[in-house]
Every structure is written in structure tokens, then in C-alpha cells.
Amino acid sequence: MNYNDELMRYEEAAEDQYDDYDNEDMYDDEEEDDFDTGFEGLEDGYDEEYEDEYDDYDDYADDGEYDDDGYDDYTRSSIGKIDPNDRTLTVVVTNKSGAAAEAVVFGGNAESAQPNGVVVDIEESSHKEVREESKSNPFKIAGMKYSVSSPLQFDNVLRIDRRTASGSKTTRVYQPRNATSPQNFTQSLIDDDNFEMDVTGQDSLRVVVEDGVTAVFTFTIKARANLGNLLKGNNVAEMSRAPRTTGLPQLDLIRRKRPTALGIRPKRRVRRTRRRPAPRVRYVRRAVARKRPTSRLVRRKKR
């Protein structure tokens, strides 16, 4: 038997035993080989569910934008929603002490007393309630409107302190004058959309209020923790999905977009594809007839 034919015979026998590469219907699920792995009957079907969930990959725009209909529902199903009418804190600070004094806003753990003649009120509830709630249900402020009875009050900086029970203390300074712009037409009002502050039992806002001045802070709550959600088996995090209103229509229309969970934009879905192996190409060596060697003998024509 020819050596090449015998070699091909062994190769074909091995392929028939271990794979179906030569089968034209090799890509059908029913025709694929199922090797013994020891996990038969324990499959979780993850690949099938994964592919079924992301079959709509082509519906997403290539520029990274997310349509409302194709959004991943992460913020709607996992993180709770804050009622737009329940996300405002109006803090009124009044100084009638006869001299400039430092008022303390928040600071639930320290519970520092206010100077004589300085009153801090919360229009929606009370300062004590806000302090107590910040201990168990901390929240995040994003955006502030600051109105005063005297424009000179804006010269006093705001100090954001964080103090722990072990004694460490950090201070950040905020200058209201940095938020002044032509959009703030009133000299006694500053609207800063970039102001942010975390309000926990450790945090406090301190400001020196001039004598006879009334300062009003309007804070917008962006996110907060609600431990009551644990009783329902839900996520403790809640956030506001409605954008903060600035009062300027051109800005409000631009900012009216679907917010993301805690400022994190969802990852873009990537469709998982199975790459099918390229069909094997079999090269067959064929015997080539050897040419007869030419003879060196020269035949002469017969006469």
C-alpha cells in the first residue's frame, strides 16, 4: 500500500473519532460534538441567557449615547428614587447678637451650640431633625442658592468641616464670590450649581454672619441613604433623577438628561459572539509520475 494513502487513512479515522470537522452541518447545535466533561446535567445555561439578553446590541448608537427605551434600567430597578418635591433644604441663618458670629449648620455628631443671638432654622422641618437624620441617613448636596440681606455677606467664606470621633479634622473652604457671573442678576443672590457637600454626622458647614444679616441657603439633595429600604429588601441608596432647576431655560433644557446612578455612567453593552473555527483544509499529496530519463544514445536514421 502506498505510504501516503496509508497515512491519510489513519488521519481520517482519527478525525471521525474525535471531531466532525469534515461534516458540512458542523455548526448546527445538534451536530456539534459533546465531549465528556464530567459536568453533564449541571450546566447553568449562562451563555444562552447572556446572548438572549444582548441581542439588541445593534440598536445602540455608535457614538455612545443611550436611548431612553434601550437604557439598562440599572437606576430604576436597583437604586430608589427621590421625590423631586422632597429634595430641598432651606436653611435660614439670622444674627442678632450685635456682632459678627459664626453659625454652625449640620454637624449632627458634635451638636455644637450656636452663639448667642444666632438662630439656624430649617424651613421644611427643624435643625435638630436634620442633624439627627444625617447620622443614620446621610445625603449628598449638589447645588446651592445663597441669598443674603446684605451683599457684603458674600465676602465671608464658607468652611466645610469633617470631624471624626478619634479627633481628626479636615476643612475645605468655599468662596461664594467665585460663583458670581452675569447670570446672577441680583447682587444679593448667588446660584452655584457646582457646589457639593456630603452631609453625615461628621460634617458641618460654618459661616461667619455679620450683625443684623439674614442668610438663606437653599440646598438641593442629589443622593441619600435610606436605611428603611432594608426592611423591604431594596437598595439603601436613593437619588434624584430630575435635574436641578437653575431658572435659566437654556441651561435647564440642556441639563434635562437622564442622570446616572451615583454619577457613574453605565457601561456600554458588548455583544458576545462565538467565533466559529475556520474549516480545515486538507492537502493531499498525490504521486507524480516520474519522467523517464532521457537516453544519451543517439539513434541514426536508417538509410
N, C-alpha and C positions, 0 to 999 in steps of 0.2 A: 504494500500500500504506500502511496506517495506520502512523504513526510508532512507536507503542507495540508493534505486532506485529513490526515490523522489528527494534526494539531487543531484544525477547525472543528472537528468532531468533538473533541474534548471541550473546547470552548463553548460550543453550542449546548452541550449537555450541562455545563456549569451554569450558563445563563438561564436555561429552562428551570433549573432547580432553585435559584436564588432570586430571580427578578423577572420582570415582564417587559424589559426594555424593547424587545422586538415586537411587542404587541401593539397594534395600532390604536387600541382603546385603552392605552395605559393610563390616561388621565381621568378616566371615569372612576368615581369613588368605589364602585362595586368591583372594579377590576384591579385596584391597587393591591399590592402585596401587603399583608398584615403579619409582620414578624412577631414572634412570641416575645413579649417584654416582661411578663410576669404581673402586669397591671391590668389584664383584661377584666372588664366589668367594673373598673374603678375610675374610668375616665370622667372628667368633670365637664366636658363639652365647652371648655373655655374658648377654644379657637372659633367654634361656630357662633357662640354668643357675641364674641368680640367683633367678628366680621359683620354679623347682622346689625350690630349697633352702629357701626361706622360705614354702612353702605352709602350714606348720603354725603360722603366727603366732597363729591363734585359740586354740591350745592353751595359750598362756601366760596367766597370771593378770594382771589389770589392775593389781594392787597392786604389781607389780614383783618378785614372788617367782619363783624359778626352781625348777621341779621337777627331781628327780634324773634322770628319764627324758628331760626336754627340755633338759638342760644342754648347753652348746655344745661340750663336750669339749676346750676350749682347754687346761685344766690337765692333762688326761690324755694328750693326744696330743703336746703341744709341750714342756712342762716335765716333767722327771723327778720321780720320787717318792723321798722319803727313807724308809727303813725306820723305823717307829716305835721299833724297838729299837736304832737306830743314830743317835740324835739327842740323846744326853745326854752331857754332860761333867761329871765330878765332880772338882772342884779342892780339894785338901786343903792348907791352909797351916798350918804349925807353926812357932812361935817359941820357941826355947830358948836365946836369946842372952843372957838376963839383963836385957834392957831392951827397951822398945818399938822396933820396927823396921818399915820399910816394905817390904812384899813386892811383887814385880812379877809379874803374871800376863799371859801372852801377850807381845806386843812382839817379834815374830819378827825384824824388821829390826835393831832396836837390840841385842837379846840382852844386856840389862843383867844384870849379875851380882847374885845375891841377897846380902843382908847375911849376915855370919857368924852361924850359928845359926838361920837362916830356911830352911825347906825347903818347896818347892812341888812337889807330886806330882799327877799325873793318874791316877785310878784305872783308867780304861779303857785308857790307853796310857802315855805319858810326856809331861812338859812339853816336852821337845825335839821330839818328834814333832808335837805340836800347834803349836808355833812354826813348824816347817818347813812343815807343811801349810797354815797360814794364809797363807803367802806366795803359793802357787800356787793354792790352793783356798779363797778367803775365804768366810766364812759369817756369818750373822746370828743373834744370840741374842735370843730373845723369852721372857722368864720366868726367874725365878731363885728358888731356895730357899737361904736363908742361915742356917746353923746354927752356933752358937759354943758353946764350953765355958764362957764367962762372959758374961752379958748385957751387961756394961759395954763389950764389944767393939762393940756396935751404935752406941755414941756416936762412933766413928771413921767418917768419911765415906769413900766410895769415889771415886777420881779416875780418870776415863776420859780418857786422853791419846791424841792423834793427832799423830805427828811425821813430817814428810817429810824426804827426803834433802837438800832445799835449806835446811833449818833452821827452817821454820815449825812452830809447835806450838800446838795448841788443847786446852783442858782443860774437861771437864764434871764437875760434882760431883754425886754421888748420896748422899743421906742415907737410910740404912736405916730410921731411925725413922719416916720418913714413910709407910712401908708397914705399920706396926703397925695392927692392927684387932682387934675382938673375935673374928674368925675364927681368929686366930693364938693358940691356947690355950696354947701353950708359950712361956715367956719367952725361951727360947734359940733359937727358930726364927722366921724371917720368910719368908713366901711372897709374893713380889711378881710378879704376872702382867704388870704394865706395864713391867717393866724390859726395856730393849732396848739392844743394843750391836752394832756392826759390828766384826768381828774380821778384820783384814787384817794384813799385815806391819807396817803403820804404827801399829796400835792396841795399847794396853796398858791393863791395869787395875791400879791401885796402891791399896794399903790398908795402913794402919798397924796392925800386930798387936801387942797387948800381950804382955808377957812371960809365958810359960807357957800361952798361949791357943792353942787349935786352932780354926781357922775352916774350914768346909766349904761350898763353893759348888756348887750343882747347877744347871747351865745347860741350857736346852732350845734346840736348834738349830731355827730356823724355816725358813731357806733357806740354800743354799750353792751354790758354783760347783764343778762337776766337769769339769775340762778333759779327762778321759779320754773324755767323751762325744763329743768332736770326732772321735775315731777311728772312731766308729760313725755319724757324721753327724747326731748328735742335738743338742738344745739343751744348752748347758753348765749352765743353771740347773736346780736341783733344789729341791724344797720339801716340807715335811711337811704332809700333808693331814689327819692326825689331830690333833684339838685337844689342847692341853697339859692334863694331868690335874692338878687342884688338890687332889683328895682330898675335896672337898665335893660330894656327889651332886647337890644342887640347882643348883650352878653348872655342873657338868660336863654335865648334861643340856641346859641352855640353850645352852652353847657347842658342843655337838656338831652343828655345821653344816658344810656343805661349804665349805672355805676357797677363796679366790680366788687367782689367780696373782700372787704378789708383792704381795699386798694390793690389787690392782686388780680391782674387780668388772667382769665382762664387760658390754659394752654391750648394751642391750636391742635385740633384733632388730626391725627395722621392715620391714614388708612393702611391697614396691614395687608400686604399682598403676599401671596405664595408664588415663589418663583419656581416654575416647572423646569426640571432639568432638560437640557437640550438632548435631543435623541442622539444615540450613539451611532457613529458612522463606522461601519465595518469595512476594513480594507482587506481585500482578498488577493493573495499572491497567486498569480497564475503562471503556470510554467510556460516559458517562452522557448519556442523551437530554436535549437541551435543551428546556426548556419554551417553548412558543410565547408570544411576548409578547402580553399582553392588549391588545386594541384599545381605544382611547378612544372609539370610535364607539358610540353608543347606538342600538340598534335599537328601533324602536317597533312595537308590535303593530299588525297590520293590522286595520282595522275592517271 
